[in-house]
């Protein structure tokens, strides 16, 4: 009975881990990026004082480890949002970014 229980716990753990990691590794679609900016944009808006992120913002970016908001950095993003606030946003939401992350670095398309 103990072996069966242990096996089921291990299988459940494996399934949950696989499910979560596949969600994190999944490509960000336009809806996810739009939601990140909608919920967190107030904290990042260029030319305005820092505004702490909402719980909804933090929940949303924690779900994908800030991957989508980091991928959203484009020329248009830089015209509207302060990319230097992304680490501050990460910290305010529980230190989501791993030290050494490249979140917010914008490469001009075509540059190697």
C-alpha positions as CSV (number, residue, x, y, z in Angstrom):
1,X,0.0,0.0,0.0
2,X,2.8,2.4,0.9
3,X,4.6,1.6,-2.4
4,X,1.4,2.3,-4.4
5,X,0.9,5.6,-2.6
6,X,4.5,6.7,-3.1
7,X,4.3,5.7,-6.8
8,X,1.1,7.8,-7.2
9,X,2.7,10.8,-5.5
10,X,5.8,10.6,-7.7
11,X,3.7,10.3,-10.9
12,X,1.5,13.3,-9.8
13,X,4.6,15.3,-9.1
14,X,6.1,14.4,-12.5
15,X,2.8,15.4,-14.3
16,X,2.6,18.7,-12.5
17,X,6.2,19.5,-13.1
18,X,5.9,18.6,-16.8
19,X,2.8,20.7,-17.1
20,X,4.3,23.7,-15.4
21,X,7.6,23.5,-17.3
22,X,5.8,23.2,-20.7
23,X,3.7,26.3,-19.8
24,X,6.9,28.2,-19.0
25,X,8.7,27.1,-22.1
26,X,5.7,27.8,-24.3
27,X,6.0,30.7,-26.7
28,X,4.2,33.9,-25.6
29,X,1.2,34.8,-27.8
30,X,-0.1,38.3,-28.4
31,X,-2.8,37.8,-25.7
32,X,-0.3,36.9,-23.0
33,X,1.9,39.9,-23.9
34,X,-1.1,42.2,-24.0
35,X,-2.3,41.0,-20.6
36,X,1.2,41.5,-19.0
37,X,1.3,45.1,-20.3
38,X,-2.3,45.8,-19.4
39,X,-1.9,44.5,-15.8
40,X,1.7,45.8,-15.2
41,X,2.0,48.8,-17.6
42,X,1.2,51.3,-14.9
43,X,4.4,50.3,-13.0
44,X,6.5,50.6,-16.2
45,X,5.0,53.7,-17.9
46,X,7.7,56.1,-19.1
47,X,7.8,59.6,-17.5
48,X,5.6,58.7,-14.5
49,X,6.6,57.9,-11.0
50,X,7.0,54.3,-10.0
51,X,3.7,52.7,-9.0
52,X,3.8,49.3,-7.2
53,X,2.4,46.5,-9.2
54,X,-1.1,45.1,-8.5
55,X,-1.6,41.5,-7.2
56,X,-3.1,40.7,-10.6
57,X,0.1,42.0,-12.4
58,X,2.3,39.9,-10.1
59,X,0.2,36.8,-10.5
60,X,0.2,37.1,-14.3
61,X,4.0,37.6,-14.7
62,X,4.8,34.9,-12.1
63,X,2.9,32.4,-14.2
64,X,5.5,32.6,-17.0
65,X,8.5,33.9,-15.0
66,X,8.2,37.3,-16.8
67,X,9.1,35.6,-20.1
68,X,6.3,37.3,-22.0
69,X,6.9,40.8,-20.7
70,X,10.6,40.4,-21.3
71,X,9.9,39.3,-24.9
72,X,7.6,42.3,-25.4
73,X,10.5,44.8,-25.4
74,X,10.5,46.3,-28.9
75,X,11.2,49.8,-30.3
76,X,7.5,50.6,-29.5
77,X,7.8,49.3,-26.0
78,X,10.8,51.6,-25.4
79,X,8.8,54.6,-26.5
80,X,6.1,53.9,-23.9
81,X,7.7,52.0,-21.0
82,X,10.8,52.3,-18.9
83,X,12.8,49.1,-19.5
84,X,14.9,49.9,-16.5
85,X,11.9,49.2,-14.2
86,X,11.7,45.6,-15.3
87,X,14.1,44.4,-12.5
88,X,12.2,46.5,-10.0
89,X,8.9,44.9,-11.2
90,X,10.5,41.5,-10.7
91,X,11.6,42.4,-7.2
92,X,8.2,43.8,-6.2
93,X,6.5,40.6,-7.4
94,X,8.9,38.3,-5.5
95,X,12.2,38.3,-7.3
96,X,11.0,36.5,-10.4
97,X,14.0,37.1,-12.6
98,X,17.1,34.9,-12.1
99,X,20.3,36.9,-11.6
100,X,22.0,37.4,-14.9
101,X,18.7,37.4,-16.9
102,X,18.6,39.3,-20.1
103,X,15.1,40.7,-19.6
104,X,14.4,43.9,-21.4
105,X,17.4,43.8,-23.8
106,X,16.2,44.9,-27.2
107,X,18.1,43.8,-30.2
108,X,17.5,45.5,-33.5
109,X,16.1,42.9,-35.9
110,X,18.8,41.7,-38.2
111,X,21.6,42.3,-35.8
112,X,23.7,39.3,-34.8
